[in-house]
Amino acid sequence: MKNVFTIFLFFITIGLSRAQDSVGVVEADTSYWLKSIEGTFALNQASFSGNWTGGGVNSMAFSAGLLGRANYAKGNWSWDNTLDFLYGVVKNQGQDERKSNDRIFLDSKVGLKASENWNYFFSGNFLSQFAPGYIFTDTDRTLISKFANPAFLTFALGMEYKPNDEFSLRLSPFSPRFTFVTDKKLYLNVPLNYGVPIGQTVRTEWLAFSLMADWNKQLSENITFKARYQMYANYETLAFNAIDHRMDLILAAKVSNAISVTLTTIAIYDLDQDDKVQFSQGLGIGLVYKRGNFPDGK
């Protein structure tokens, strides 16, 4: 698993690094690249005096994110690369610290133009989390996830519809996926083991259909909206309730060049994890640093 992740990260890094200016050599023609790097950091704190009659809990929370993109387009060929990291922790008085956000998303796609709005494409993406996750009780906590437990490596071959710079839709009738759970004892706490057979570390789904839709919209000069929807359907177990769905929504308002307010929402339905929809939401204000030549909102 570590070798597969390392190789995949290597190719993503190549895509991102190729977009950077060369140092100490004659600069190549980089006009075909759009690249950006954006870092965010937010810190939230609340405290109450002992006689505060309204009630409340002293708390401290922080979150940090990193979004890197490097897209190349020349002639009929394109190569798009995305690195999206997000991590957050909240600490309430009298409780252990708990994750509020945790995401690793890497995506790389090669495209060949078929017509004005359609491309052939081949892509790979990796999805996991950085840190252990727990179910908490009043007296104990139970480990249910950690780095690469689970992790999802998905490849896709198909057609992409891209009518403009804001929207893209990938349709892949051939989309093998590898689900990793490297800790063979995790099933003791998670009986479904994220779909991986007990005693094994990987589940392979060769025959499957996948869909990914991205919409990045500049709503106003200082407000952007980003949405990413992913759907995955295994032909061998095809049923309405067995189709996986994931929706990521981000609404960001820029207060100044260095400060922004961000609302994030994630909804997941995956029968291998739970038979109900999982939902998370976060709101934060913090520092943002962005550099690159991507147009705002793209």
N, C-alpha and C positions, 0 to 999 in steps of 0.2 A: 504494500500500500504506500509506504513512504517513497519508494522508488517511482511509482506511477505519479504521485503528487509532485515530486521533484521535477520529473521530466515535463509535466504539464506546466508547472510554474516557470520552468526554463523558457518555454516557447512564449508564454505571456510576457516574460521579462524582455525577451528579444524584441517583441513587438513594441513595448513601451520604450525601450532604450534606443531603438532605431530612429524613433521620432525626435530624439534629443540632438542638439547641435554638437558637432564634433569639436574637440578641443585640441589645438596644436597641429591640425591638418587643414588642408584646403576644404572648405565647406562644400558638401554635395548639395544638389538641388533638392531642398526639402519642401518645396511649394506644394507637393502632393500630400503632405501630412497635415492633419488636424490633431493637436494633442493638448491635454490639460492635466493638471494635478490639483486636487482640492483637498485640503485638510480642515477638519472641524474639531472643536473642543468646547464642551459645555460643562459647567459646574453649577449645581443647585444645592442650596442649603436652607434649612428651616430649624428654628429653635424657639422654645416657649419657656416662660418662667414657670416655676412650680405652682403658682396660684392662677395660672391662665385658665379662666373658667370656660372658655370655648372649646377646650380639649385640643389635643394635638400631640404629635410625636416628633422629637428632635431627629433630624435626618440629614444625610449628606449623600449626594449623588453626582456622578460624572459620566460623561460619554465622550468618545473620540471616534472619528471616522476618517477614512482615506479613500478617495475616489480618483483613480487614474485612468485616462483614456488615450489611445493612440490609434487613429484611423488613417489608413492610406488608400488613395484612389488614383489610378492612372489608367487611362484607356478603358478597357472593359473589365479590369481587375480591381478588386478592393480587398483590404485586410483590416478588420476592426478588432480592437483589443480593449477589454475592460477589466479593471481590478477594483473591487468594491469591498472594503473592510469597515466593519462597525462593531464597537464594543462599548458597553456601559455597565456600571455597577451602582447599586443603591445600598446604603447602610442606614437602617433605622435603629434608634436607641433600644438596646436590649435584645437585638437580633444579630445574627451573622450577616455579613454582606451577601447580596444576591445579585445575579445578573439581571439587567434590564434590557440589554440588547447584546447580540452576539451573532455576527455574520461574516463568513468568508465566501466571496463569490468571484470567480475568475471565468472569463469568457473570451474565446478567440474564434473568429469567423473569417473564412476566405470566400469571396464571392466572384462570380463571373457573370457579366451582364447578358441577359437573354433577350430583353426588350426594354422599352423606355422605363417601365416601372417594375420589372421582374428580373431577378437574378437567380442563377444556380448557386448553391452554397454548401459548404461543409464546415461544421463547427464542433467545438468541444467546450464544455463548461464544467466547473467544479464547484460544489456547494458543501460547506461544512460550518463548524464553529471553532472558536479559539479555546474556550475554557470549559471546565466541568459544569454541568447543570444538575440541579437537585430538585426533588420534591421535599418540601419542608413540613414538619409537624411541630407541635409545641415543644417536643423534647428531642427530636432527632431530625436527620436529613437522609435522603436516599438518592444515590447517584443514578441518573438516568441518561446522561450523555456526557461526552467530552470530545476533545479534538479527534477527528476521523471516526467518531463513534456517535452517530452515523456520519458518513460522507457519501456524496453522490457525484459520480463522474459520468456525464452524459455526452454522447456524440450524436450528431444529426446530419443527415444528407437530404437535401430537398430543394424547395423553391422559396425565395423571399420576395415579398411584395413591399416595395419602398417607394411610395408616391412622392415623398418629400423628405426633408431633413428632420422632421418632427416625429414621423411614425414609421414603424417597420413591423412586418408580420412574417414570421418564419413558419413554414409548413414542411414537416419532415415525415414521410411514410416509413423511413428506416431510421430508427433512433435507438441504438443499443445503450443500455444504462447499467452501471456497476454500482451496487450499494455495498458500502464497507462498514463492518463492525469488527474492529480488530481485537476488542476485548471479548474473549470467549465466555466470560462470566457475567457479562452485562445482562444477559437474558434472565438472570435470577431476579433482577429489579424491573426489567422490561420484558415481559413474557413474549410479546410479539417479535422482539429482537429486530425491529425495523424491517421485517420481511426477510432477513438473512437466516438461512437454516441453522438451527442450533448445532454448535460444534464447528461451524465454518466461519470464515471471515469475510466472505464476499458472496453476493447474490448477483447473477448475471441475467439480464433480460435482453435478449437479442432482437426479438420481433416486437417492435413497438412503434407507436406514432407519437410525435411530440409537436407542440405548438408553443411559440413564444412571441408575444406582442410587446413592443416598447413604444411609449408615447411620452415625449418630452416637450412640454408646452410652456412658452413664455406668456403668462397671463397678463402681465403688465410690466412696466420697466423694472420693478423690484420684486416681483412675485413669479415663481416658477412652480410648475406641477410636473411630477414625473411618476409614471405608472409602468410596472412590468408585470405581465401575466404569463404564467407558465402552466401548461397542461401536458400530462403524460398518460398514455393509454397502452397497456400491454395487450397485444392481440390474443395471447394465450389465456388470459384471465379477463377478457373484455366483458365488462358489465358496468352499468351506470354508476354504481356505488364504489367501483374499483378504480375509477379514473382519478388520478392525482391532480390537484389544483393548488396553485400558489399565486397570491397577489401581493405585490409590494407597492405602496403608495407613499409619496413624499411631497409635501407642500412646504416650500421654503420662501420666506419673506426676508429680503435684505434690508436691515435697518441702516447700515452704513457699509462702507467698503470692507470693514473688518468684523461686523457683527450681523448675525442673522438669527431668525427664529424658525425652527423646523418642527413640523409635525409628521411623524412617521406611523404608518399602519401596515401590519402584515397579517394576512389571513391564509391559513393552510388547511387543506383537506387531504389526508393520506391515510387510507384504511390500514396500512401497515404500522401506523403510529397511534391512531385513535379513530374511533368511529364517529367522532363529532368534529366540527370545524374548530381549529385552534386560532386564537386571535391575540394580537398584541398591539399596543399603541404607546407612543412616546411623544412628549412635547418638551422642547428644550430651547434655550437661548444661549448663544455662546459665540466664540471667536471662529472666524472662517478665513482661510488663506487659499487663494486660487491663482494659478498662473497657467498661461497657455494661450492658444489662438482659437479655441473653440468659441463660436458665437454664444452669447448668453442664452440660456434656456435650451441649448442643444445637448 
